Amino acid sequence: MNDESIDINTIRSMEHKPLQYAINSILPHGLFILAGSPKIGKSWLVLDLCIAVATGGDTWGYRANQNGVLYYALEDNWRRINDRTGLTGATDGNWVLEKVKRTENHAKLTIDNRDTEGFCFDLKLNPDTCHWEYVGNNTGVDNADEDIAILVNDFLQNEWQGTATELCKSLREQDPKANITPTNLSKQLRRIDKFMQKEFCIKIDFKKSGSVKSIMLQRFSQD
């Protein structure tokens, strides 16, 4: 164990090597855990990543840096190594693969790396090729809520205020096919509030004056 101390000025003056990647952006060098339910397809996912690095190919549009790969295709023994707690704190990142429904081939992959931004992908396992195919970025909201978010973003210029009924009318004028009601719209806007701020820089507020409930939409600058 190295117990040698070092001061902050020395650390600041040191030349640090840039972060190296096995797969650009999503997989830097380090120790990682890939977690998921049994038989969900973790081994196929790892094999895809290994092939991408070995061939210098890409994974879901992210270029791999060609290098040697050592793949141990082993299953845990000794009763599946019962005690696995405490592992995530010792890694440089964690990948979690979760199926949307156990009987389907769609899954969400959440990537939480210590030194890079996080990612969340929607994937689909192709049963013919056994490859996890990229479907899109997982936004954390369902399709109906995301449709409303996009519709509100297209509609809003800078700011707007009115009732849910008035907003429904305006959104239907924007898209006559929009299937929305005032009650559902208010619930959806409450659900997607954080998503709207993150993705579209739109803040949603609700105000009540007597018996009148109002919705306030306002764009803001990321700066």
C-alpha positions in Angstrom: 0.0 0.0 0.0 1.4 3.4 -1.0 0.8 5.9 1.8 3.0 8.7 0.3 1.2 12.0 0.5 1.1 14.6 -2.3 0.0 18.3 -2.3 -2.6 19.8 -4.6 -0.1 22.1 -6.4 1.9 19.0 -7.4 -1.2 17.3 -8.7 -2.1 20.4 -10.7 1.3 20.6 -12.3 1.3 17.0 -13.3 0.7 16.1 -17.0 -2.4 13.8 -17.1 -2.9 11.5 -20.1 -6.2 12.0 -21.9 -8.9 9.4 -21.3 -8.5 6.4 -23.6 -11.5 4.6 -25.1 -12.2 1.0 -26.2 -15.4 2.3 -27.8 -15.5 6.1 -28.3 -17.7 7.9 -25.7 -19.4 4.9 -24.2 -16.6 2.6 -23.1 -13.4 4.1 -21.7 -10.5 2.0 -20.4 -11.2 0.6 -16.9 -13.1 -2.0 -15.0 -16.8 -2.3 -15.6 -19.8 -4.4 -14.5 -22.5 -5.4 -16.9 -25.6 -6.3 -14.9 -28.9 -7.8 -16.0 -31.4 -10.6 -15.3 -30.4 -14.2 -16.2 -30.8 -15.1 -19.9 -31.5 -11.5 -20.9 -28.6 -11.5 -23.4 -25.6 -10.1 -21.6 -23.2 -12.6 -23.1 -24.4 -11.6 -26.6 -23.9 -8.0 -25.8 -20.4 -8.5 -24.5 -19.5 -10.6 -27.6 -20.8 -7.7 -29.8 -18.5 -5.3 -27.9 -15.5 -7.6 -28.2 -16.0 -8.1 -31.9 -16.3 -4.3 -32.4 -13.0 -3.7 -30.6 -11.2 -6.7 -32.3 -12.2 -5.5 -35.8 -12.2 -1.8 -35.3 -15.9 -1.7 -36.1 -18.6 0.2 -34.4 -21.4 -0.3 -31.8 -24.7 1.6 -32.4 -22.8 4.3 -34.3 -19.9 4.6 -31.8 -16.5 3.8 -33.3 -14.3 1.2 -31.6 -10.6 1.5 -31.4 -9.1 -1.7 -32.8 -7.1 -3.7 -30.3 -6.6 -7.2 -29.0 -9.4 -8.8 -27.0 -9.4 -11.6 -24.5 -12.9 -13.0 -23.9 -13.4 -15.5 -21.1 -16.7 -17.3 -21.9 -17.1 -18.6 -18.4 -20.1 -19.1 -16.1 -19.8 -18.5 -12.4 -19.5 -21.6 -10.3 -19.4 -22.3 -6.5 -23.1 -21.6 -6.2 -22.9 -18.6 -8.6 -20.6 -16.8 -6.2 -23.3 -15.8 -3.7 -21.8 -12.7 -2.3 -21.6 -10.1 -5.1 -22.3 -7.0 -3.0 -20.0 -4.0 -3.0 -18.7 -4.6 -6.5 -20.1 -1.4 -8.1 -18.1 0.9 -5.9 -14.9 -0.7 -7.1 -15.5 -0.2 -10.8 -15.0 2.6 -13.3 -18.5 2.3 -14.6 -21.6 0.1 -14.7 -23.8 -1.1 -17.6 -27.3 -2.3 -16.7 -29.4 -4.2 -19.2 -33.1 -4.4 -18.4 -35.8 -5.9 -20.6 -39.0 -3.9 -21.0 -41.0 -7.1 -20.7 -39.6 -10.5 -19.9 -41.3 -12.1 -22.9 -40.1 -9.5 -25.4 -36.7 -8.7 -27.1 -36.7 -5.0 -26.3 -34.4 -3.7 -23.5 -33.0 -0.6 -22.0 -29.2 -0.3 -21.5 -28.1 2.3 -18.9 -24.4 3.2 -18.9 -23.1 5.0 -15.9 -19.3 5.7 -16.3 -17.2 7.4 -13.6 -15.3 9.7 -16.0 -17.8 10.3 -18.9 -21.3 11.3 -19.4 -24.1 8.7 -18.9 -26.1 7.1 -21.7 -29.4 5.3 -21.9 -30.2 3.3 -25.1 -33.2 1.4 -26.3 -32.1 -1.9 -27.9 -33.7 -4.8 -29.6 -32.2 -8.4 -29.7 -32.4 -9.8 -33.2 -33.2 -13.5 -32.7 -31.7 -14.4 -36.1 -28.3 -12.8 -35.6 -28.2 -12.7 -31.8 -27.1 -9.0 -32.0 -28.4 -6.2 -29.9 -29.6 -3.6 -32.4 -29.8 0.1 -31.6 -33.4 1.5 -31.6 -32.9 4.9 -30.2 -31.9 6.9 -27.1 -34.1 6.2 -24.1 -35.6 9.5 -22.9 -37.3 8.1 -19.8 -40.8 9.0 -21.0 -43.3 6.8 -22.9 -44.2 7.4 -26.5 -47.5 9.2 -25.8 -45.8 11.7 -23.4 -42.9 12.2 -25.8 -45.3 13.0 -28.6 -46.9 15.7 -26.4 -43.4 17.0 -25.5 -42.5 17.4 -29.2 -45.9 18.9 -30.0 -45.5 21.5 -27.2 -42.0 22.3 -28.3 -43.1 22.9 -31.9 -46.0 25.1 -30.7 -44.2 27.3 -28.2 -42.4 30.4 -29.4 -41.2 32.1 -26.2 -44.0 31.9 -23.6 -47.6 31.0 -23.3 -50.3 31.1 -20.6 -53.8 29.8 -20.5 -56.1 26.9 -19.5 -55.6 23.3 -20.4 -58.7 23.6 -22.6 -57.1 26.5 -24.5 -53.8 24.7 -24.8 -55.6 21.6 -26.2 -57.2 23.7 -28.8 -54.0 25.3 -29.8 -52.2 22.0 -30.0 -54.9 20.5 -32.1 -54.6 23.4 -34.5 -50.9 22.6 -34.6 -51.6 18.9 -35.3 -55.3 17.9 -36.0 -54.4 14.3 -35.4 -53.4 14.9 -31.8 -55.5 12.8 -29.5 -55.5 14.9 -26.3 -58.0 16.0 -23.6 -57.5 18.8 -21.1 -57.4 16.5 -18.1 -54.9 14.1 -19.7 -52.8 17.0 -21.0 -52.4 18.5 -17.5 -51.2 15.1 -16.2 -48.8 14.6 -19.1 -47.3 18.0 -18.6 -46.7 17.3 -14.9 -45.0 14.0 -15.8 -42.7 15.5 -18.5 -41.8 18.7 -16.7 -38.1 17.7 -16.1 -37.8 16.1 -19.5 -39.0 19.4 -21.1 -36.5 21.4 -19.2 -33.6 19.1 -20.1 -34.5 18.4 -23.8 -36.2 21.6 -24.9 -35.4 24.3 -22.3 -39.1 24.7 -21.5 -40.3 25.3 -18.0 -43.9 24.3 -17.1 -45.7 26.0 -14.2 -49.3 25.5 -12.9 -51.2 28.4 -11.3 -54.6 28.5 -9.7 -56.6 31.7 -9.3 -60.0 31.1 -7.7 -61.6 28.3 -9.7 -59.4 28.9 -12.8 -56.4 26.7 -13.3 -53.7 28.0 -15.7 -50.7 26.5 -17.4 -47.6 28.6 -18.0 -45.0 27.6 -20.6 -41.7 29.5 -20.9 -38.5 28.9 -22.8 -35.3 29.6 -21.1 -31.6 29.9 -22.1 -29.2 27.1 -21.1 -26.7 29.8 -20.3 
